[in-house]
Amino acid sequence: MFEPLCRVCGLTPATAGIYLGETRATVVKWIKEQEAPPEEHLYRIYALFDAIEHEVERVITAWEGAGKPTQISYPIAATDEKAREMGWPSIAVQKTVAAMTQATLTEVSVGFEIIE
């Protein structure tokens, strides 16, 4: 369960480790099911997935409020460090928001606005 949830959220073993305050090697053990992750880490990953879903809903609501244009732009950090400053564990997680938005709004072109 841990590995698919990380993948859906856009977390690699390295970024999951940073996000959870663990080493990449520890995360790999959880992914390979050699050890079980602590329950609180699972809750954090579930909470991240919820945050992604809420952000997708926010983007869709903003799109509707803007008159449903055929193109929208989603802000993506230039670096993982900048993504963390923006409240996301990594750029990949931000891209997951954009991808989930695109999957929902198939008639819309979702692009990126790179934030330095």
C-alpha positions as CSV (number, residue, x, y, z in Angstrom):
1,M,0.0,0.0,0.0
2,F,2.8,2.4,0.8
3,E,4.6,2.3,-2.6
4,P,1.5,2.8,-4.8
5,L,0.4,5.7,-2.6
6,C,3.8,7.4,-2.9
7,R,3.7,6.9,-6.6
8,V,0.2,8.4,-6.9
9,C,1.4,11.4,-4.9
10,G,4.5,11.8,-7.1
11,L,7.0,10.9,-4.4
12,T,10.2,9.1,-5.2
13,P,12.0,7.2,-2.4
14,A,14.3,10.2,-2.0
15,T,11.6,12.8,-1.8
16,A,9.4,10.6,0.4
17,G,12.4,10.3,2.7
18,I,12.9,14.0,2.9
19,Y,9.2,14.6,3.4
20,L,8.9,12.0,6.2
21,G,12.3,12.8,7.8
22,E,13.7,9.4,6.9
23,T,16.6,8.1,4.8
24,R,16.0,7.0,1.2
25,A,17.3,3.5,2.3
26,T,14.5,3.3,5.0
27,V,11.9,4.3,2.5
28,V,13.1,1.7,0.0
29,K,12.7,-1.0,2.7
30,W,9.1,0.1,3.1
31,I,8.6,0.0,-0.6
32,K,10.1,-3.5,-0.9
33,E,7.9,-4.5,2.1
34,Q,11.0,-5.5,4.1
35,E,9.7,-3.3,6.9
36,A,6.4,-1.6,7.6
37,P,6.3,2.2,7.7
38,P,5.2,3.8,10.9
39,E,1.5,4.5,11.0
40,E,2.1,8.3,11.4
41,H,4.1,8.2,8.1
42,L,1.2,6.5,6.3
43,Y,-1.1,9.2,7.7
44,R,1.2,11.9,6.4
45,I,1.1,10.4,2.9
46,Y,-2.7,10.1,3.0
47,A,-2.8,13.7,4.1
48,L,-0.6,14.7,1.2
49,F,-3.0,12.8,-1.2
50,D,-5.9,14.7,0.4
51,A,-4.0,18.0,-0.1
52,I,-3.4,17.1,-3.8
53,E,-7.1,16.4,-4.3
54,H,-8.1,19.7,-2.6
55,E,-5.6,21.6,-4.8
56,V,-7.1,20.0,-7.9
57,E,-10.6,21.0,-6.7
58,R,-9.3,24.6,-6.1
59,V,-7.8,24.8,-9.6
60,I,-11.0,23.5,-11.1
61,T,-13.1,26.0,-9.1
62,A,-10.8,28.8,-10.3
63,W,-11.1,27.6,-13.9
64,E,-14.9,27.6,-13.6
65,G,-14.8,31.1,-12.1
66,A,-12.6,32.3,-14.9
67,G,-15.2,31.3,-17.5
68,K,-13.8,27.9,-18.3
69,P,-11.0,28.9,-20.6
70,T,-9.4,26.3,-23.0
71,Q,-6.0,26.8,-21.4
72,I,-4.9,27.2,-17.8
73,S,-1.5,27.5,-16.2
74,Y,-0.4,25.9,-12.9
75,P,2.5,27.3,-10.9
76,I,5.4,24.8,-10.6
77,A,8.6,25.5,-8.6
78,A,11.9,25.6,-10.4
79,T,13.5,23.4,-7.7
80,D,12.4,21.0,-5.0
81,E,13.6,23.4,-2.4
82,K,11.3,26.1,-3.9
83,A,8.5,23.5,-4.0
84,R,9.0,22.9,-0.2
85,E,8.8,26.7,0.4
86,M,5.5,26.7,-1.5
87,G,4.2,23.9,0.8
88,W,4.8,20.9,-1.4
89,P,7.4,18.1,-0.9
90,S,8.7,18.3,-4.4
91,I,8.2,19.5,-8.0
92,A,6.9,16.1,-8.9
93,V,4.1,16.5,-6.4
94,Q,3.2,19.8,-7.9
95,K,3.2,18.2,-11.4
96,T,0.9,15.5,-10.0
97,V,-1.6,18.2,-9.2
98,A,-1.4,19.5,-12.8
99,A,-1.7,15.9,-14.2
100,M,-4.7,15.1,-12.1
101,T,-6.3,18.5,-13.1
102,Q,-5.6,17.6,-16.8
103,A,-7.1,14.1,-16.3
104,T,-10.2,15.7,-15.0
105,L,-10.5,18.6,-17.4
106,T,-9.8,16.7,-20.6
107,E,-11.1,19.6,-22.8
108,V,-8.5,22.0,-21.3
109,S,-4.8,22.3,-21.9
110,V,-3.0,22.5,-18.5
111,G,0.4,24.1,-18.7
112,F,3.1,25.1,-16.2
113,E,4.2,28.4,-15.0
114,I,7.7,28.0,-13.6
115,I,8.2,29.9,-10.3
116,E,11.9,30.8,-9.5
